[in-house]
Amino acid sequence: MDGTADDQPNSNPRWVLVLHGGAGSIPGDSPDDIRTGYENGVRQAMQVGVELLEQGKSAVDVAEAVVVCLEDSPIFNAGKGSVFTGAGVHELDACIMDGSTLSSGAVTNVNQLKNPIRAARHVMDDTRHMLLACEGAEEFALAAGCEHVDQSYYFTSRRFHALNRYRERRNLEPLATPGYPLEPGQGIEPDASADEPGNTVGCVVLDAEGHLAAATSTGGLNGKMAGRVGDTPIVGAGTYANQFCGVSGTGIGEEYMRHVLCARVAWLVEAGQTPEQAVQHCLTNILKPNQGGLIAIGADGQVTALSNTGSMPHAIADSNGRREIGIWMDPPALNEN
């Protein structure tokens, strides 16, 4: 199985961070600026997490902050860079889970929030519920202080062209404009990108107190039906954390839901497997090739980032000085030391 596993000889670190920018996000023929954008994006998010962990912040706070950073980048399919539905609009999902308490919060099918992961955090902290959807989720999040945006905030030309390529493959007329008005100065630039699948961002953290947390955010599948809900906001499917392991997934959401994949990883770790063994099992024996990737951290600090796709932008950092950035699944990760 391709990817990055924990083979560091150092003693167990006090804290560990791993994040991903989506399995299969980068086709091999992607332009250099796209590849560089993914690499810089995961590096910046890693640095945000490292600074907070060095300040002694909690796993939940760090996981949220890292995902906010990824949501704010137009390169990833979450927040700012979210893909389009088949009708040319956006529907975003996010989830966060505290492994020490099993508390969680999630939102689904929102399109007025700058950072859906912040809304998910408010659901976890400020309600007795686990998942809020659509207008109700947005009304709650805005009342809680989350930042409002118009749908035009999420617009990127490359995602719009990806939608039209999807439509053309299904013998549907391409859209001339998205399903909402663009802002002054926004325009549809020429199509220069390779076809990029929509995917997900996520983060798992072990803090200095030994607490685990996981957070995941996505714009969903390119060209999806209106109202489709994937694995990201479903606890156990695309996001899970307990006292033994934290996990975030990226891939074909229906498969992650069908197999409760992230919870399955955590339960295998609880039963005695390492995070690497548990993730390897799920990617090799449960999923089919090219269906996704997983990141995970165990309570002892063992960490893994693996995918059965050709690419999965990811980063790993810990208190022992480990700093790694990876894009492709075949070559080893770049050492950032």
C-alpha positions in Angstrom: 0.0 0.0 0.0 1.3 3.4 -1.0 1.7 6.2 1.6 3.4 7.3 4.7 3.6 5.2 7.8 5.2 5.8 11.2 8.7 4.4 11.1 10.5 7.1 13.1 13.0 5.8 15.7 12.4 8.5 18.2 10.6 8.0 21.5 6.8 8.6 21.6 6.1 12.2 20.8 4.1 14.5 23.2 1.9 15.6 20.3 1.2 14.5 16.7 -0.5 16.1 13.8 -1.6 14.6 10.4 -3.7 16.2 7.7 -4.8 15.4 4.2 -6.0 17.4 1.2 -8.0 14.7 -0.5 -7.2 11.2 -2.0 -6.8 11.3 -5.8 -6.9 15.0 -5.8 -4.2 15.5 -8.4 -4.1 13.7 -11.7 -0.6 13.0 -13.0 -1.0 15.6 -15.8 -2.0 18.5 -13.6 -0.2 21.8 -14.2 2.8 22.6 -12.0 0.9 25.5 -10.3 -1.8 23.0 -9.2 0.7 20.6 -7.7 2.6 23.5 -6.0 -0.7 24.8 -4.7 -1.5 21.6 -3.0 2.0 21.3 -1.5 2.0 24.8 -0.2 -1.6 24.4 1.1 -0.8 21.4 3.3 2.5 23.0 4.4 0.7 26.1 5.6 -2.0 24.1 7.4 0.7 22.0 9.1 2.5 25.1 10.3 -0.8 26.5 11.8 -1.3 23.2 13.7 2.3 23.1 14.9 2.2 26.6 16.3 -1.0 25.9 18.2 0.3 22.6 19.6 3.5 24.2 20.7 1.3 26.7 22.6 -0.4 23.8 24.4 -3.8 24.0 22.6 -6.2 21.1 22.7 -6.6 18.5 20.0 -10.1 19.7 19.1 -8.9 23.4 18.8 -6.0 22.4 16.6 -8.0 20.1 14.4 -10.6 22.8 13.8 -7.9 25.5 13.1 -6.1 23.3 10.6 -9.3 22.5 8.7 -10.2 26.2 8.7 -6.9 26.9 7.0 -7.6 24.2 4.4 -11.1 25.6 3.9 -9.8 29.1 3.3 -7.6 27.9 0.4 -9.2 27.8 -3.1 -7.0 24.8 -4.0 -8.9 22.2 -1.9 -12.4 20.9 -2.3 -13.7 22.4 1.0 -14.9 25.8 1.9 -13.5 28.3 -0.7 -12.5 25.7 -3.3 -15.7 23.6 -3.1 -16.9 21.8 -6.2 -20.3 22.4 -7.8 -23.4 20.3 -7.7 -24.9 19.2 -11.0 -27.1 22.3 -11.0 -24.1 24.7 -10.6 -24.4 25.6 -7.0 -22.6 24.4 -3.8 -23.5 22.2 -0.8 -20.8 21.8 1.9 -20.4 19.4 4.7 -18.1 19.2 7.8 -17.7 17.2 11.0 -15.5 17.4 14.1 -15.2 14.8 16.9 -13.5 14.8 20.4 -12.1 11.4 21.1 -11.8 12.0 24.9 -15.6 12.5 25.3 -17.1 11.1 22.0 -18.7 14.4 21.5 -19.2 15.4 17.9 -20.9 18.0 15.7 -21.6 18.2 12.0 -23.3 20.2 9.3 -24.5 19.2 5.9 -25.7 20.9 2.7 -24.8 24.4 3.8 -23.8 27.2 1.3 -23.8 30.4 3.3 -20.9 29.7 5.7 -17.3 30.6 5.1 -16.1 27.8 7.4 -18.4 24.9 7.8 -16.0 23.3 10.3 -16.6 26.2 12.7 -20.3 25.5 12.4 -19.7 21.9 13.2 -17.8 22.9 16.3 -20.7 25.0 17.5 -23.1 22.1 17.0 -20.8 20.0 19.2 -20.3 22.6 21.9 -23.6 24.5 21.9 -26.3 22.0 21.2 -27.5 18.6 22.3 -27.5 17.4 18.7 -24.8 15.9 16.5 -25.9 16.9 12.9 -27.7 19.9 11.6 -28.7 20.3 7.9 -29.5 22.9 5.3 -31.2 26.2 6.4 -31.5 25.1 10.0 -27.8 24.5 10.2 -27.0 27.9 8.6 -29.4 29.8 10.8 -27.9 28.2 13.9 -24.3 28.8 12.7 -24.9 32.5 11.8 -26.6 33.1 15.2 -23.6 31.5 16.8 -21.2 34.0 15.1 -20.0 32.0 12.1 -19.1 34.2 9.1 -21.7 34.5 6.3 -20.7 34.4 2.6 -22.7 34.5 -0.6 -22.3 31.4 -2.9 -20.1 33.5 -5.2 -17.4 33.2 -2.5 -16.9 29.6 -3.4 -16.6 30.2 -7.1 -13.4 29.1 -8.9 -13.1 28.8 -12.7 -11.3 25.4 -12.5 -14.1 23.9 -10.4 -16.7 25.3 -12.8 -14.9 23.8 -15.8 -14.7 20.5 -14.0 -18.5 20.6 -13.6 -19.0 21.2 -17.3 -16.7 18.4 -18.2 -18.7 16.1 -16.0 -21.9 17.3 -17.6 -20.5 16.8 -21.1 -19.5 13.2 -20.3 -23.2 12.6 -19.4 -24.5 14.2 -22.6 -25.8 17.2 -20.7 -25.4 20.8 -22.0 -22.6 22.7 -20.3 -23.6 25.6 -18.1 -22.8 29.1 -19.3 -22.7 30.5 -15.8 -23.1 29.0 -12.3 -26.5 28.9 -10.6 -25.9 32.2 -8.9 -24.7 35.7 -9.9 -21.0 36.4 -9.8 -19.6 39.4 -8.0 -18.1 42.4 -9.9 -14.6 41.4 -11.1 -15.4 37.7 -11.0 -15.2 35.9 -14.4 -14.9 32.5 -15.9 -11.3 32.1 -17.0 -10.2 29.8 -19.8 -10.0 26.1 -18.9 -6.4 25.1 -18.4 -6.7 22.4 -15.7 -6.7 18.6 -15.9 -9.9 17.0 -14.8 -9.8 17.0 -11.0 -12.1 14.8 -8.9 -13.8 16.5 -5.9 -12.6 15.3 -2.6 -12.1 16.2 1.0 -9.8 17.7 3.6 -9.2 16.5 7.1 -7.0 16.6 10.2 -6.3 14.3 13.2 -4.5 15.5 16.3 -3.0 14.0 19.5 -2.3 16.7 22.0 0.1 16.9 24.9 -2.7 15.8 27.3 -3.1 12.6 25.3 -6.5 13.6 23.8 -7.4 12.7 20.2 -9.6 14.7 17.8 -10.6 14.4 14.2 -12.1 17.0 11.8 -13.1 16.7 8.1 -14.7 19.1 5.6 -15.7 18.8 2.0 -17.6 20.3 -0.9 -18.7 16.8 -1.9 -18.7 15.1 -5.2 -18.3 17.1 -8.4 -21.7 17.1 -10.2 -23.6 15.5 -7.3 -27.4 15.5 -7.1 -29.0 18.3 -5.0 -29.3 17.2 -1.4 -26.7 14.4 -1.6 -25.0 13.7 1.8 -21.7 11.9 1.8 -19.5 10.4 4.5 -17.9 13.5 5.8 -20.6 14.7 8.2 -21.5 11.1 9.2 -19.8 10.1 12.5 -18.0 6.8 12.0 -18.0 7.0 8.2 -15.8 9.9 7.2 -14.7 11.1 10.7 -14.2 9.4 14.0 -12.1 9.7 17.2 -12.1 7.8 20.5 -9.5 7.4 23.2 -7.6 4.8 21.1 -7.5 6.4 17.7 -8.5 9.4 15.6 -9.3 9.0 11.9 -10.3 11.1 8.9 -11.2 9.7 5.5 -11.3 10.9 1.9 -12.7 9.1 -1.1 -16.0 7.6 -2.4 -18.3 8.6 0.4 -20.9 6.0 -0.2 -18.3 3.3 0.4 -17.1 4.9 3.6 -20.7 5.0 4.9 -21.4 1.5 3.8 -18.5 0.1 5.8 -18.4 2.7 8.6 -14.8 3.0 7.6 -13.3 5.5 10.0 -14.9 3.9 13.0 -13.7 0.5 11.7 -10.1 1.8 11.8 -10.5 3.0 15.4 -12.1 -0.3 16.5 -9.3 -2.3 14.9 -6.8 -0.2 16.8 -8.7 -0.7 20.0 -8.5 -4.4 19.4 -4.7 -4.3 19.2 -3.7 -3.3 15.7 -1.5 -0.4 14.9 -3.0 2.5 13.0 -1.0 1.5 9.9 -2.2 -2.1 10.1 -5.8 -1.0 10.6 -5.7 1.5 7.7 -3.9 -1.0 5.4 -6.6 -3.5 6.1 -9.4 -1.1 5.3 -7.8 0.2 2.1 -6.8 -3.2 0.9 -9.6 -5.5 2.0 -12.6 -3.3 2.3 -12.2 -0.6 -0.4 -11.5 -1.3 -4.0 -8.5 0.3 -5.7 -8.7 4.1 -6.3 -11.6 4.5 -3.8 -9.8 6.6 -1.1 -7.4 7.2 1.6 -7.2 7.5 5.4 -5.2 9.3 8.0 -5.0 8.1 11.6 -3.2 8.6 14.9 -3.1 6.2 17.8 -3.1 7.1 21.5 0.6 6.2 21.6 1.4 8.7 18.8 1.8 6.2 16.0 0.6 7.9 12.8 -0.2 6.9 9.3 -1.4 8.5 6.0 -2.2 6.0 3.3 -4.2 5.9 0.1 -5.0 3.4 -2.6 -5.1 6.3 -5.1 -2.2 7.9 -7.0 -2.1 11.0 -4.9 -3.1 12.3 -1.5 -1.6 15.6 -0.4 -0.8 15.2 3.3 1.5 16.5 6.1 2.7 15.0 9.3 4.4 16.8 12.3 5.2 15.9 15.9 6.9 17.2 18.9 10.1 15.3 18.1 10.7 17.5 15.1 9.2 15.4 12.4 8.0 17.5 9.5 6.9 15.8 6.3 4.9 16.9 3.2 3.7 14.3 0.7 1.7 14.5 -2.5 2.2 11.4 -4.6 1.6 8.0 -3.0 4.5 6.2 -4.7 7.5 8.3 -3.7 8.4 8.8 -0.1 7.2 12.0 1.6 9.5 15.0 1.4 11.4 15.5 4.7 10.8 19.1 5.9 13.6 19.0 8.5 
